[in-house]
């Protein structure tokens, strides 16, 4: 610590408020026992004496070292505590509730509670507690009154929980210097009034014109729109090129109309159930995405190009969102990271946080109520998911459907969850548009400076029921008695501007008339005809399936890539056991060499990067692989430093990102889906630690990945790797719930595969990369292996990679050759097919049956299987064999399809576990018995009375 010179006091060095209180406490200890304080502080006190200025009436130190007024010192400490509490708890006494239905806790700051009087405060200098006020403050009384005024107005602050002192000090200065609330010009106020009038009249027009139709009105939180306007404006002026917004239903139509500029006539056409695609403005600034089945109007998103004359300067996107309110949050974060990443060069993508911003609008009941919010907030500062801070807004109408706040959360505020992530929080009265304006600016400035999340809790109310057919007086009569007599924010703000002569009454009336006329004119443009049912037909380019693509890679090129992947830096020491495994790959492409699953994957990735396709792979242990099979990121055995050959691959023409994810499924999968949608040229893969962990993110599968294209026209080529296979590990680590993906399979919405060779995996990955930029693109679900990762029957030769292709169906080699003798065809996929193949060595007579491996279960290869079945004239039986219970797995999906392609007299039967409520047995011994029974049943002759 710098020692003061020439009698300088600690005030000159920044001691005030809590810091001064701490120094005074140290000084008290020093007076009682100098040895009890740190040597530096002891030397400081020896040189300066009391930390209170001797020129004031504050306590002073006598030459002897004793102090004259312990009571005065206590008063000083009490004042400091009072000031600190105003800063920390001023929000509890603030004017942040428009309905005035919460009593402000003014008693928190009564002087008597601190043993103080007004005289005590007037006897102390203001600099003890506040030195950043924009006006001169002489005494602590002035300072306390000033602090109460700034911390208990229509913006309340919570940043006491932010640990970083630089951030906290920056925020405190912003509040206490009043730079947070710049004086608005008359034209800025008029602009806000115009926007509020547009917001209100839009809702009123819909209410009158489309009686009883759901719209999830914004009324009561009208200032959300000018708040968003200002965030967008500030961000774009700071150079942001992409802004992505996620929000649920309430106010969505208004945000679409006014923030994103969706034409009124398009929205009215959706209410009218009339065609609206021809109503897109001719300049093409609006991008509308529709699928063939469509979605309700308050789920739909929009793309807008913000232009300066004829130049696009930014892209503004509102993400499509289903009724699962908060699940769009991680999707929007994925959009934003995709916009920030530069994927054009090898290695990890370069990230530019300033280039894109995510704004996520939450409901006040949903923010604390839905766990995906916490999962998404946790992504905020993680390397693989950080977006440089998001601006979160709680659209807080203090009620969820009919449930009031006291019944929907255990915390004071709906925003309290954010405190655990050290996110600064502003509570803003939604009836004060200028406070919202100030909050928007602070959020943008904080995010730009610290690259962290910021939260605005916009507190308003809901003027009508949950939807426009709901009567809230039946369940919330007291609240709605207040609301029914409460003026709208447009009325309140126009009165304010009239009182200060910023506008005239004539201007206000004319403004309303102009907006109403504009709404009427837009409505008159809407055609009368209804949407025809043909519009729900699946497009031909989706229906026709995937094109035939060459996925083979010449053997010489594979060998070259293989050598590059195994070239480690000098003095890089790999763990001995792993080093031996990796070195075995050197000769795997030669002669009788074999390529296991992990090796085939690495070669596929390397060849895809060489083709110029960027790759992103995440999962809970994806760098090494849950089953120690991947080892893409290596660690030096001596230094712990990491090395990844794929990031340095000389031939790579695109970036490669791999990240171990947090222990979350929903937020991470949603993020990766969003990333892929926004960066469609990128091969994005998400890997579950075990396939059944996909249970935790079913909403993302159901609402986004499986149905997003049909509902919204939103294309995705996302790959999901779900480890699956029955190996006696119990119910939770056996099944990836194949049946759920098949039950969602329709309209060629995705590919579901359960593979039996590393070559198949190599080719299907390369096929997926090749379709990313095509209209036929679709997600890929792979039941990836566990024990099969190193199984010799799964390993493939180099020729299978260099000359082969993906095969939806594989016939078991050396079987079915005697066409006349085959009476049974056995079909299986994945591990079950390998178990069957492995058991063949114990069977002598194999002429009577044939085994078909169904590698691609959806789309089901009916024609290929039918051709094989028709090859055998004496066929009596087709048997589907699976590990899963009969009510799970693929049986329910394949049974009707097999029956459709078999001739009369040929039975379609099942071999596997009986129906169960749990996916598998819990005991490994019982598992082995069951597995042996299934195989025996599948390969035991029933016809002609013998085996």
Protein Blocks (a to p, Z undefined) as FASTA:
>chain_A
ZZdeehiafklnopacjllmmmmmmmmmmmmommlpcfklmmmmmmnopabdfkbmbdcd
dfkopafblmlmmmmmmmmmmmmmmmmmmmmmccfbfnlpaccdfklmgfklnopafklm
mmpcfklmockbfbdcfblmlmmmmmmmmmmmmbdcdfklpmblklmmmmmmmmmnommm
ccddfklmmmmmmmmmmmmmmmmmmmmmmghiafhiaehplmmmmmmmmmmmmmmmnopa
bdcddddfeoplmmmmmmnopafklmmmmmnopafklmpcfklpaccdddfkopafklpc
cdddddehjacfbdcddddddfblklmmmmmmmmmmmmmpcckbgcjddddfklpccddd
ddfklmmmpmklmmmmmmmmgfklpggiaadddddehiahjacfklmccbfblklmmmmn
opacddddfklmklmmmmmmmmmmmmmmnopacddddddddfbafblmbcfklmmmmlmm
mmmmpccfklmmmmmmmmnopacfklmmmmmmmmmmmmmmmmmmpcfbdcdfklmpccfk
lmnopadddfbdcfklmmmmmmmmmmccehiacdfklmmmmmmmmmmmgcjbccdfklmm
mmmmmmmmmnopacddddfklmnopnlpnomaccdfklopacdfklmgmkbcbdcddddd
dfdfklmmmmmmmmmmmmmmbccddddfblklmmmmmmmmmmmmmmmmmmnopacfbdcd
ddeddehnajklmbgolmlmmmmgghhlaccdddfbfklmmmmmmmmmmmmmpmkbccdd
ddddfklmmgmklpccfklmmmgccdfbacdehihklmmlpmbdcddehjllmmmmmmmm
mpfblmlpccdddfblbdcffklmmmmmmmpmkbcbdcdddfbdfkgcjllmmmmmmmmm
pcehiacddddddddfbfbdfbfklmmmmmmmmmmmmmpcfbhhiZZ
